[in-house]
Amino acid sequence: MSLSRAPINCDSGKQRGTRHISGVRQSVRNALYMATLSARTWNPTIRALAQRLSATGKPFKVVMTACMRGAENNTAAAPQPT
């Protein structure tokens, strides 16, 4: 389930541009971004993912997008209170 990270391509003919996340759910994306920023410090799973991606030379926003996906998947997989 992708709440707010649908990639928008910048392609034209043979030219292949970078992907950007933007669209209709900016408020959800902003909240998820801020939560991920905190999770990079305090959540060991997200922190390990961010360190691994940063060590391979990924740009900051790519690392944050991947961590947002990880945080979103961790939230969806968490047991729901009854």
C-alpha positions as CSV (number, residue, x, y, z in Angstrom):
1,M,0.0,0.0,0.0
2,S,1.5,3.3,-1.1
3,L,0.0,6.3,0.7
4,S,1.9,9.1,-0.8
5,R,5.0,7.9,-2.7
6,A,3.8,7.4,-6.2
7,P,6.7,8.2,-8.4
8,I,6.2,10.8,-11.2
9,N,8.6,10.3,-14.1
10,C,10.2,13.0,-16.2
11,D,10.6,11.1,-19.5
12,S,10.4,12.3,-23.0
13,G,11.2,10.2,-26.0
14,K,14.6,8.5,-25.4
15,Q,15.5,10.9,-22.6
16,R,15.0,9.4,-19.1
17,G,14.8,11.8,-16.2
18,T,14.7,11.4,-12.5
19,R,11.6,10.2,-10.6
20,H,10.0,12.6,-8.1
21,I,7.4,11.9,-5.4
22,S,4.6,14.4,-5.6
23,G,0.9,14.4,-6.0
24,V,-2.4,14.7,-4.2
25,R,-1.6,13.5,-0.7
26,Q,1.0,16.1,0.3
27,S,-0.2,16.3,3.9
28,V,0.2,12.5,4.4
29,R,3.6,12.7,2.8
30,N,4.7,15.6,5.0
31,A,3.6,13.7,8.2
32,L,5.3,10.5,7.1
33,Y,8.5,12.4,6.2
34,M,8.6,14.0,9.7
35,A,7.9,10.7,11.4
36,T,10.7,9.0,9.3
37,L,13.1,11.8,10.2
38,S,12.6,10.9,13.8
39,A,12.6,7.1,13.1
40,R,16.0,7.4,11.5
41,T,17.4,8.3,14.9
42,W,15.3,6.1,17.2
43,N,14.1,3.0,15.3
44,P,16.9,0.4,14.9
45,T,15.4,-1.1,11.7
46,I,15.0,2.2,9.9
47,R,18.4,3.4,11.2
48,A,20.1,0.3,9.8
49,L,18.4,0.8,6.5
50,A,19.4,4.5,6.3
51,Q,23.0,3.7,7.2
52,R,23.2,0.9,4.6
53,L,21.9,3.1,1.8
54,S,24.0,6.1,2.8
55,A,27.1,3.9,2.8
56,T,26.4,2.9,-0.8
57,G,26.3,6.6,-1.8
58,K,22.6,7.1,-2.2
59,P,21.4,10.8,-2.1
60,F,19.6,11.9,1.1
61,K,16.1,12.1,-0.5
62,V,16.4,8.6,-1.9
63,V,17.4,7.3,1.5
64,M,14.5,9.2,3.1
65,T,12.0,7.8,0.5
66,A,13.2,4.3,1.1
67,C,13.0,4.8,4.9
68,M,9.4,6.2,4.4
69,R,8.5,3.0,2.7
70,G,10.1,1.0,5.4
71,A,8.3,2.9,8.1
72,E,5.0,2.6,6.2
73,N,5.5,-1.2,5.8
74,N,6.4,-1.6,9.5
75,T,3.2,0.3,10.5
76,A,1.0,-1.8,8.2
77,A,2.6,-5.1,9.6
78,A,2.2,-4.1,13.2
79,P,-0.5,-5.9,15.2
80,Q,-3.6,-3.9,15.6
81,P,-5.1,-3.4,19.0
82,T,-8.3,-5.2,19.7
